[in-house]
């Protein structure tokens, strides 16, 4: 466990050079929330920024050929991958929580000065946060194995290709559902009642599968 | 003397290259140098010892199978692998915080004393260091958990002669401190190995050509410079390889004294390790 801690520390130190940029982007997001009044997008934007920043650690590793060095240390490939997933998932969650409370704080502050009060619906904001976390998690669950397979730079291109394919397949699926007049009321009801739990479980399954794929790729990869 | 590294029939096959049945040992208290051209298998051998490339054959480090006891064994090894490192965007101080969690036996005081000895700033980003400073930091990093074995891939390449000497001194001091320690070092700079190594292993096309003590290479080997007629009188089994020059022949022999007695030829020069390597690689038989 200590070796995983060491690897996460290494990534966090690398990311510390990003802290000013992240703060600037968060300020811009706050301004966007204030000017548009779209409070619900706050958590999505901030978790996306922080979550995506964590993936830049792969670029740092690639530049310094860090994995080659790390594999000479008393650490297993499983631990190397696990440390990346812990960092990525934690940063998305932290981004989501930060975004949730920042959105509430911004909306409340705006309501102090504005006559047109913004409706702060905490439940709706929570739905939006979990939905956003699911979206960014889906992207990252695809991106991490892609990076292990093709490297940090190429992996990004392959990831866009995969996401594009998913969107196309989903659109085709949706097209057939509407064309064939399939009754989706039950699905809608299910999502309304259990949406948050469903998305959380789905995210966990997604990350588990992603981790397994990454490990399978990296196990046979030679640095 | 116990063996710190033992390789038996180690092979690794790639599309265009094969490391072919490598056998050698690195005993306690010795420094073994790996030499050879680029791409002949030096780094592949090192990666095999570290179980980084899934090789075939038996590899034991400190008497333990590296595949079974990888983590345990790596606690006792310090490795420099070409230009790889944790990150250039860290400071020496942050390296200490990371390594403290990485190694059970990390010695913070030792690391800090190395930083002091090598005059390395602890709060400056590594990317701002000179190449000599970067190498010294890497050395401080791999020595501060008191490893029993150092595996070094081209540790002095790209460095000026002064820094190279300083680094060789560090390795000399390291081996002198404890008799159970060993170093396996691959280098293009064969003069460095002449100064530091006890044994030299020459690899060519994935195979070991020789594995000999440096003293026997430098004392027993010789280069005979002779005419074509003199060369024609030499039996083939009495020399290793030859190189035909414009008006003469240069011949590498592995037993100077025996050769002198047999042929009564006096002009036999003392070779360097580089000379010997070039004869084996580029010479004819």
Interface residues (C-beta under 8 A of the other chain):
Chain A: X2 X3 X5 X6 X9 X10 X13 X14 X17 X60 X61 X63 X64 X65 X66 X67 X68 X69 X70 X71 X72 X73 X74 X75 X76 X220 X222 X223
Chain B: X47 X50 X52 X53 X54 X70 X71 X72 X74 X75 X77 X79 X81 X82 X83 X84 X85 X86 X87 X88 X89 X90 X94 X97 X98 X99 X100 X101 X102 X103 X151
